[in-house]
Amino acid sequence: MPDTHYTYLSRVNSPDDLKKLTTDQLQPFCDELRHFIIEQLAENPGHLASSLGTVELTAALHYVFNTPDDKLIWDVGHQAYAHKIITGRRDRFSTNRKLNGLSGFPRMSESPYDAFGGGHSSVSISAALGIATASKLRGERRETVAIIGDGALTGGLAFEGLNNAGAANTDLLVILNDNHMSIDPNVGAIKEYLLSISTSKHYNKAKNKIWEWLSIAPRFRRLLQKTGNALKQGFLQQSNLFESLNFRYFGPVDGHDVKLLTKVLRDLREIPGPKLLHVLTVKGKGYRPAENNQSIWHAPGKFNPETGERLLGNQQLPPRYQDIFGETILELARQDNRIVGVTPAMPTGCSLNIMMEQMPERCFDVGIAEGHAVTFSAGLAATGLIPFCNIYSSFMQRAYDNVIHDVALQNLGVVFCLDRAGLVGEDGATHHGLFDIACFRAIPNLILSSPLNEAELRNLMYTAKESGKPFLIRYPRGHGEGVPLSTSFEQLPIGKGTILREGKDVAVLTFGPVGNIAARAIARAETEGVSVFQADLRYAKPLDEELLHTVGQRFNRVITIEDGVIHGGVGSAVNEFFNAHGYTCHIEMLGIEDQFVEHGTIAQLRSLCGYDEEGIYNKITQKS
């Protein structure tokens, strides 16, 4: 449907325009907004189901609050597409997640309506409390609202924020967007607790009736409010977690009744102190395929909006690295009953669901809690089990202390599988896995590795299992190289790389699958008479010292290539080794410079960063 065919959406280019609609026009506006999101994401893939679920909530927030003076802080940002469209970015929304286009997440540099950047889970309450506290210190009168999903509430930082906000008694509204989902269905006691309070008709009816009855005696109602949970539990036979943290709890309310939401939000504006509104929504609301399969339609890729058919293409591609992990851990687990799988809320994203379906008792989804996932794995390893803890590289940054203190210091045999290492594409700066090599290379006892291809991933997993040591394997998003897979496993010597090509003019040292791109560039360079030596290091720690001595003695020019930051990365490690041993060869490092890389396709970003095939070829032949 062209933009000009939208009766209401075409008239709304800002929250001020939205406020010109009557409350009766809000639902038709939301219907058009939902249709626009579906239409746009069918052609330009992004996070669909999450944003469909918050259309009415977003409209109500901008209708009631005076944004951008009032601050909306979106947790993660998967749910913020409607927010972007309402706040003047509809005409540019077709550039969402594209190179030099809109970010898929809130970005402070993109719009004054984006009060705080998103991307990683569970940060909204802490950030909102900081913003609200600053407003109070400056004597400014503004509302601050944090919108957090029930999945993000499993993150420890969310509880730290709730605890601090309740104690500080700061004016703050937390909206709990409860749809029982993150990417996969939520797990844990918090999920069960939210389910109980959202479905307890006795509790909610009794609570509301008592509050209404006491309106005729406001002094007694204030006394009851101050007395707190003890009386509430006596009246209702049920306490409330949020009220025990000094939050006024309201709800649950229907998150798709936009008129009701506007009324409730107006009422809450007048109530001081910390408040929590529990909103029930449906992920994928208004689009049947997304409602029926919420995990798949979290980010479905291109699809036919009329039929719901996903357009996956017919080309035969090699298996994805994540699926190689999923199949391999199941195979290893069948051979060794000590093996268990752990993931923080990403069983489908990392393909641990393959093992979960066969061995559910030996797989653990701990919720969005990366630090806990690591220390939980350490506890498992302390008893002699072999946990494979799978966390996206970008999210692993949140568990750095746990890796150092709970795993490496105690030399426990946890196997960390870091999916999405390196550039990941359209999710951009918050999701690129660029820092893990530099971060984890500094940690004693920890082995740091990366496979050249999917066959090596299998063998590294087997090697890690056999090592009994803290062992990290990083591998990228996407498909492998299509190499044949053996039905048996090979133990790869720790700290040993492999020579891929002999040459005499220049040495190229690669780490991980980027070595395959380098190999193609090297083949081109050799047609021009440049003789290139290539070795895959395989281990960033410990380094293959024998191999590096050979390179240092034979070559004056060495190029290192890695899919990560240069500062502190593999190239730095090689440089340190050469300096320590007195080698004077000239080292050129390809990878990510000292910068955050924005969003675009992986091919586009590799080109911009200079280590796609063309960039490597130019470096080898000294054409750049």
C-alpha positions in Angstrom: 0.0 0.0 0.0 1.7 3.3 -1.1 2.2 5.9 1.6 -0.4 8.2 0.0 -3.1 5.5 0.5 -2.7 5.6 4.3 -5.5 7.7 5.8 -3.9 8.4 9.1 -0.3 7.3 8.9 0.6 9.7 6.0 -0.5 12.6 8.3 1.8 11.6 11.2 5.4 12.7 10.9 5.9 13.5 14.5 4.3 12.9 17.9 2.7 16.4 17.7 0.9 15.2 14.5 -0.2 12.0 16.4 -1.7 14.2 19.1 -4.0 15.8 16.5 -5.8 12.5 16.1 -8.8 11.7 18.3 -8.7 8.8 20.6 -11.2 7.0 18.3 -8.7 7.4 15.4 -5.8 5.9 17.3 -6.7 2.3 16.6 -7.2 2.8 12.8 -3.8 4.6 12.9 -2.2 1.6 14.7 -3.7 -0.7 12.1 -2.1 1.3 9.3 1.2 1.5 11.2 1.2 -2.3 11.7 0.5 -2.8 7.9 3.3 -0.4 7.1 5.8 -2.3 9.2 4.8 -5.6 7.6 5.0 -4.1 4.1 8.4 -2.7 4.7 10.0 -5.7 6.4 8.7 -8.0 3.7 11.2 -6.4 1.4 13.9 -5.1 3.8 14.3 -7.8 6.6 14.5 -6.8 10.2 12.9 -7.6 13.6 9.3 -8.1 12.8 7.4 -9.8 15.6 8.7 -7.7 18.4 7.7 -4.4 16.8 4.3 -5.7 15.8 3.6 -6.4 19.4 4.2 -2.9 20.6 2.3 -0.8 18.0 -0.5 0.2 20.3 1.8 0.7 23.3 4.1 3.0 21.2 1.3 5.1 19.9 -0.2 5.5 23.4 3.2 6.6 24.8 3.8 9.2 22.2 0.1 10.3 22.4 0.2 10.9 26.2 3.8 11.9 26.9 5.5 15.1 25.7 8.4 13.5 23.8 11.2 14.2 23.3 11.2 16.3 26.5 9.7 13.3 28.2 12.2 10.4 27.8 11.3 7.0 26.4 14.1 4.4 27.0 13.5 1.2 25.0 15.2 -2.0 26.2 17.1 -3.8 23.5 15.3 -1.9 20.7 13.8 -4.8 18.8 10.4 -3.4 19.7 11.2 0.2 18.6 10.3 0.3 14.9 6.9 1.9 15.5 8.7 4.5 17.7 11.0 5.3 14.8 8.2 5.6 12.3 6.1 7.9 14.6 9.1 10.1 15.3 9.8 11.4 11.8 11.6 8.5 10.2 8.8 7.0 8.1 10.2 8.3 4.9 13.6 6.8 5.6 12.4 3.6 7.1 13.2 1.7 3.8 16.9 2.3 4.7 16.5 0.5 8.1 19.6 -1.6 8.8 21.2 -0.7 5.5 24.6 0.8 5.0 24.4 4.6 5.9 20.7 4.1 6.7 18.7 4.0 9.9 20.0 1.8 12.6 17.8 -1.2 13.6 18.1 0.0 17.2 17.6 3.3 19.0 20.6 5.6 18.5 21.1 8.9 20.4 23.0 10.3 17.4 20.1 9.5 15.0 17.2 11.3 16.7 16.4 13.4 19.8 13.6 11.0 20.4 16.1 8.2 21.0 16.9 9.1 24.6 19.3 6.2 25.0 20.9 3.6 22.7 19.7 0.1 22.5 21.0 -3.3 21.3 21.8 -5.3 24.4 19.2 -6.5 26.9 18.2 -5.3 30.4 19.8 -1.9 30.4 16.7 0.3 30.2 15.8 0.6 33.9 19.3 1.6 35.0 19.6 4.1 32.2 16.2 5.6 32.8 17.0 5.9 36.5 20.1 7.9 35.6 18.2 10.2 33.3 15.4 10.7 35.9 17.9 11.4 38.6 19.7 14.0 36.4 16.4 15.7 35.8 15.7 15.8 39.5 19.1 17.3 40.3 18.5 20.0 37.6 15.1 20.8 38.9 13.5 19.8 35.6 10.0 18.5 35.4 9.9 15.7 32.9 8.6 12.1 32.8 11.0 9.2 32.3 9.7 5.9 31.0 11.6 2.6 30.6 10.0 0.0 28.4 11.4 -3.5 29.1 10.3 -6.9 27.9 9.7 -9.9 30.2 12.6 -11.6 28.6 15.0 -8.8 29.4 13.7 -8.8 33.0 15.7 -12.1 33.4 18.9 -10.1 33.1 20.6 -9.2 36.5 21.1 -5.6 35.5 17.3 -5.1 35.3 17.0 -6.2 39.0 19.8 -4.0 40.0 18.0 -1.1 38.4 14.7 -1.9 40.0 16.3 -2.3 43.4 18.1 1.1 43.2 15.1 2.9 41.7 12.8 1.7 44.4 15.2 2.7 47.2 15.8 6.1 45.5 12.1 6.8 45.3 12.7 8.6 42.0 9.8 9.6 39.7 10.1 6.8 37.1 7.7 4.7 35.1 8.7 1.2 34.1 6.5 -0.5 31.5 6.8 -4.3 31.5 5.9 -5.5 28.1 5.0 -9.1 28.9 4.5 -11.4 25.9 6.2 -14.5 27.4 8.9 -14.4 24.7 12.3 -13.1 23.9 13.6 -14.7 20.7 12.7 -18.1 22.1 10.0 -18.7 24.8 11.1 -17.3 28.1 12.2 -19.6 30.9 12.7 -19.5 34.7 10.9 -18.4 37.8 10.3 -14.8 36.7 8.3 -16.1 33.7 6.2 -18.3 36.0 5.7 -15.4 38.4 4.6 -13.0 35.7 2.3 -15.7 34.4 0.8 -16.2 37.8 0.1 -12.5 38.5 -1.2 -11.9 34.9 -3.7 -14.8 35.1 -4.7 -14.6 38.8 -8.3 -13.2 38.5 -8.7 -13.4 42.2 -5.6 -11.3 42.9 -6.2 -8.7 40.3 -10.0 -8.3 40.9 -9.5 -8.1 44.6 -6.7 -5.6 44.4 -8.6 -3.3 42.1 -11.9 -3.5 44.1 -10.1 -2.8 47.4 -8.4 0.2 45.9 -11.7 1.5 44.6 -13.5 0.9 47.9 -10.8 2.8 49.8 -11.1 5.8 47.5 -13.9 7.0 49.8 -11.4 7.0 52.6 -8.2 8.5 51.1 -6.4 8.9 54.5 -6.8 5.2 55.2 -5.8 4.4 51.6 -2.6 6.4 52.0 -2.0 4.5 55.3 -2.5 1.2 53.5 -0.1 2.3 50.8 2.6 3.2 53.3 2.0 0.0 55.3 2.9 -1.9 52.2 3.1 -5.6 51.4 2.2 -7.0 54.8 -1.4 -5.6 54.6 -1.6 -6.3 50.9 -0.7 -9.9 51.5 -3.3 -10.1 54.3 -6.1 -8.7 52.2 -5.2 -10.6 49.0 -3.3 -13.6 50.1 -0.6 -12.8 47.5 2.4 -10.4 47.7 3.9 -8.6 44.7 7.6 -8.7 43.9 7.6 -5.2 42.4 5.7 -3.6 45.3 8.3 -5.3 47.7 10.9 -3.2 45.8 8.9 0.0 46.5 7.3 0.2 43.1 3.6 1.0 42.8 2.3 -1.9 40.6 -0.5 -1.4 38.1 -2.0 -4.0 35.9 -1.9 -6.2 34.0 -3.6 -4.3 31.2 -4.3 -5.2 27.6 -1.4 -3.9 25.6 -3.4 -3.8 22.4 -6.3 -1.6 23.7 -4.8 1.7 22.7 -7.7 3.8 24.2 -7.3 2.0 27.6 -3.5 2.5 27.4 -3.8 6.2 26.9 -6.2 6.5 29.9 -3.9 4.5 32.2 -0.8 6.4 31.1 -2.5 9.7 31.7 -3.4 8.6 35.2 0.1 7.3 35.9 1.6 10.7 34.9 0.0 12.2 38.0 1.4 9.6 40.4 4.9 10.4 41.9 7.6 7.9 42.7 8.6 4.6 41.1 5.7 2.9 39.2 5.5 -0.3 37.2 2.8 -0.9 34.5 2.4 -4.5 33.5 1.2 -4.7 29.9 0.2 -7.9 28.2 1.0 -8.1 24.5 1.2 -10.7 21.8 4.5 -10.9 19.9 3.7 -10.6 16.2 0.2 -9.2 16.9 -1.9 -8.6 13.8 0.0 -10.9 11.4 -1.1 -14.5 11.8 2.1 -16.2 10.6 4.1 -14.2 13.2 1.6 -14.9 16.0 1.7 -18.6 15.2 5.5 -19.0 15.0 7.0 -16.2 17.1 10.5 -17.5 17.2 10.9 -17.8 13.5 9.2 -14.5 12.8 11.3 -12.6 15.3 13.5 -11.9 12.3 12.2 -13.9 9.4 14.1 -12.4 6.4 12.2 -11.5 3.2 8.7 -12.8 2.9 5.5 -12.5 0.9 3.2 -10.3 3.1 0.0 -11.6 1.5 0.7 -15.4 1.9 3.3 -15.3 4.8 5.7 -17.4 2.7 9.3 -16.8 3.6 11.5 -16.2 0.6 14.5 -18.3 1.5 15.9 -18.8 -2.0 16.5 -22.1 -3.8 20.3 -22.1 -3.9 22.1 -24.9 -2.1 24.3 -23.4 0.5 26.8 -25.1 2.9 25.6 -25.7 6.4 25.7 -22.8 8.9 28.4 -22.7 11.5 25.8 -22.6 14.2 24.2 -25.8 12.9 27.5 -27.5 12.7 27.8 -26.7 16.4 24.3 -28.0 17.2 24.9 -31.3 15.4 28.4 -31.8 16.8 27.5 -31.2 20.4 24.7 -33.7 20.1 27.1 -36.2 18.5 29.7 -35.6 21.3 27.1 -35.8 24.0 26.0 -39.2 22.8 29.6 -40.4 23.1 30.2 -38.7 26.5 27.6 -38.4 29.2 29.5 -35.6 30.9 28.7 -33.1 28.2 26.0 -30.6 28.8 24.8 -27.5 26.9 24.2 -24.0 28.3 22.9 -20.9 26.6 21.5 -17.5 27.8 18.1 -17.4 26.0 19.5 -18.3 22.5 18.8 -22.0 21.9 17.5 -21.5 18.4 19.9 -18.7 17.6 22.9 -20.9 18.4 21.3 -24.2 17.4 21.5 -25.8 20.8 17.8 -26.6 20.3 19.1 -29.5 18.2 20.4 -31.2 21.3 17.5 -29.9 23.4 15.1 -31.8 21.4 17.0 -35.1 21.9 18.4 -34.5 25.4 16.4 -31.9 27.2 17.7 -32.9 30.6 21.2 -32.1 29.6 20.6 -28.6 28.1 20.0 -25.5 30.1 18.6 -22.2 28.8 19.3 -19.8 31.7 17.5 -16.7 30.3 19.1 -13.5 29.3 21.9 -13.7 31.9 25.3 -14.1 30.3 27.3 -13.7 33.5 25.1 -16.3 35.2 25.5 -18.7 32.2 29.3 -18.6 32.6 29.4 -19.0 36.4 26.6 -21.7 36.2 28.9 -23.5 33.7 31.8 -23.1 36.1 29.8 -24.8 38.8 28.9 -27.7 36.4 32.6 -28.0 35.5 33.7 -28.0 39.1 31.8 -31.4 39.5 33.5 -33.0 36.5 30.9 -32.2 33.8 31.9 -30.7 30.5 29.7 -27.7 29.8 29.6 -26.2 26.3 28.5 -22.7 27.0 27.3 -21.0 23.8 27.0 -17.2 23.8 27.1 -14.7 21.0 30.5 -12.9 20.9 29.0 -9.5 21.4 26.9 -10.7 24.4 29.9 -12.5 26.0 31.4 -9.1 26.7 28.8 -8.9 29.6 30.4 -11.9 31.3 34.0 -10.9 31.2 34.6 -10.9 35.0 32.9 -14.3 35.3 35.2 -15.8 32.7 38.3 -14.5 34.5 37.3 -15.1 38.1 35.0 -18.1 38.0 36.5 -20.1 35.1 40.1 -19.2 34.2 41.4 -18.5 37.7 40.1 -21.9 38.8 41.3 -23.6 35.6 37.9 -25.2 35.0 37.1 -27.1 31.8 34.3 -24.9 30.4 34.1 -24.8 26.6 33.0 -21.4 25.4 31.5 -21.4 21.9 31.3 -17.8 20.7 28.8 -17.6 17.8 28.5 -14.5 15.7 32.2 -13.6 16.1 33.5 -10.9 13.8 31.3 -8.7 11.6 27.6 -9.8 11.7 26.1 -7.3 9.3 22.9 -5.4 9.6 22.5 -5.4 13.4 25.5 -3.1 13.5 27.8 -1.8 16.2 26.0 -3.4 19.2 26.1 -6.9 17.7 29.4 -7.2 15.9 31.7 -9.7 17.7 34.9 -7.7 17.3 36.4 -7.5 20.7 36.6 -11.1 21.9 40.1 -11.9 20.7 41.6 -8.8 22.3 39.5 -9.2 25.5 40.2 -12.9 26.1 43.8 -13.1 24.9 44.9 -11.4 28.1 43.4 -14.1 30.4 45.7 -16.8 31.8 44.8 -20.5 31.4 42.3 -19.7 28.6 42.9 -21.3 25.2 41.6 -19.1 22.4 40.9 -20.7 19.0 39.0 -20.3 15.7 38.4 -22.8 12.9 39.3 -22.3 9.3 36.1 -24.0 8.2 33.2 -26.2 9.5 35.3 -29.4 9.6 37.8 -27.7 11.9 34.9 -26.5 14.1 33.9 -30.1 14.8 37.5 -31.0 15.6 38.1 -28.0 17.8 35.0 -28.9 19.8 36.4 -32.4 20.2 39.8 -31.0 21.1 38.2 -28.7 23.7 36.3 -31.6 25.2 39.4 -33.7 25.6 41.6 -30.8 26.9 39.9 -30.4 30.3 40.9 -26.7 30.2 39.1 -23.4 29.8 38.7 -23.3 26.0 37.2 -20.7 23.7 36.1 -21.3 20.1 35.0 -18.3 18.1 33.2 -18.7 14.7 31.2 -16.4 12.5 27.6 -15.9 11.6 26.5 -17.6 8.4 27.4 -20.5 6.2 30.6 -22.5 6.1 32.9 -23.2 3.2 31.3 -26.4 2.0 34.2 -28.7 3.0 33.6 -32.4 3.5 32.8 -33.4 7.0 34.4 -36.6 8.5 32.3 -39.0 10.5 35.2 -39.2 13.0 36.9 -36.6 15.1 40.6 -35.5 15.1 42.3 -33.9 18.1 44.1 -30.8 16.9 47.3 -30.0 18.8 46.8 -27.0 21.1 49.0 -24.1 20.0 49.7 -25.4 16.6 48.7 -23.8 13.3 48.9 -25.1 9.8 50.8 -24.0 6.6 48.3 -23.6 3.8 50.6 -22.4 1.0 54.4 -22.1 0.6 55.9 -18.9 -0.8 58.9 -16.6 -0.6 58.0 -12.9 -1.1 55.5 -12.2 1.7 54.0 -14.2 4.6 50.2 -13.9 5.3 49.1 -15.2 8.7 45.3 -15.6 9.2 43.1 -16.5 12.1 39.7 -18.2 11.5 37.5 -18.4 8.4 38.8 -15.1 7.1 41.7 -17.2 5.9 39.5 -18.5 3.1 39.0 -15.0 1.8 42.7 -14.5 2.0 43.4 -17.7 0.1 41.4 -16.3 -2.9 43.2 -13.0 -2.8 46.5 -14.9 -2.6 45.6 -17.0 -5.7 45.0 -13.7 -7.6 48.3 -12.2 -6.4 50.3 -15.2 -7.5 49.0 -14.8 -11.1 50.9 -11.5 -11.0 54.1 -13.2 -9.9 53.9 -12.5 -6.1 54.9 -15.6 -4.2 52.9 -15.8 -1.0 53.3 -18.0 2.1 50.0 -18.5 4.0 49.5 -20.1 7.4 46.4 -20.4 9.5 47.3 -19.8 13.2 44.2 -21.6 14.5 45.1 -20.6 18.0 45.5 -17.0 19.1 46.6 -18.3 22.5 48.9 -20.2 22.8 50.5 -19.1 19.6 52.4 -21.6 17.4 55.9 -20.4 18.3 57.7 -22.8 16.0 55.7 -21.5 13.1 56.3 -17.9 14.0 60.1 -18.5 14.4 60.0 -19.8 10.9 58.2 -16.8 9.6 60.4 -14.4 11.5 63.5 -15.9 10.1 62.4 -16.2 6.5 60.3 -13.1 5.7 60.9 -9.3 5.8 57.2 -8.6 5.2 54.3 -10.2 7.2 50.6 -9.5 6.9 48.2 -10.6 9.6 44.4 -10.8 9.0 41.7 -11.2 11.6 37.9 -10.6 11.8 38.2 -8.5 14.9 39.9 -5.4 16.3 43.6 -4.9 15.6 44.5 -3.4 18.9 45.2 -6.3 21.2 44.2 -8.8 18.6 46.1 -11.6 16.8 48.3 -9.2 14.8 49.3 -7.6 18.1 50.2 -11.0 19.5 52.4 -11.8 16.5 54.0 -8.4 16.7 54.8 -8.9 20.4 56.3 -12.3 19.6 58.6 -10.9 16.9 59.7 -8.0 19.1 60.4 -10.3 22.0 62.6 -12.5 19.8 64.4 -9.7 17.9 62.8 -10.2 14.5 62.8 -7.1 12.4 60.2 -8.0 9.8 57.7 -5.4 8.8 54.2 -6.3 10.0 51.0 -5.0 8.4 47.8 -5.8 10.2 44.4 -6.1 8.6 41.2 -6.1 10.7 39.1 -3.5 12.5 40.8 -0.2 13.2 40.1 1.8 16.4 36.4 2.4 15.6 32.9 1.1 16.0 31.6 -0.4 12.8 28.1 0.5 11.8 25.5 -1.6 10.0 25.5 -2.9 6.4 25.9 -6.3 4.8 29.0 -8.2 5.9 30.5 -7.9 2.4 30.0 -4.1 2.4 31.6 -3.8 5.9 34.6 -6.0 5.1 35.2 -3.8 2.0 35.0 -0.7 4.1 37.4 -2.2 6.7 39.8 -3.3 4.0 39.9 -7.0 4.5 37.6 -8.4 1.8 39.2 -10.2 -1.1 40.0 -7.0 -2.9 41.4 -5.3 0.1 43.7 -8.2 0.9 44.8 -8.6 -2.7 45.6 -4.9 -2.8 47.6 -5.2 0.4 49.6 -8.2 -0.8 50.4 -6.6 -4.1 51.0 -3.2 -2.4 48.3 -1.5 -4.5 46.9 0.3 -1.5 
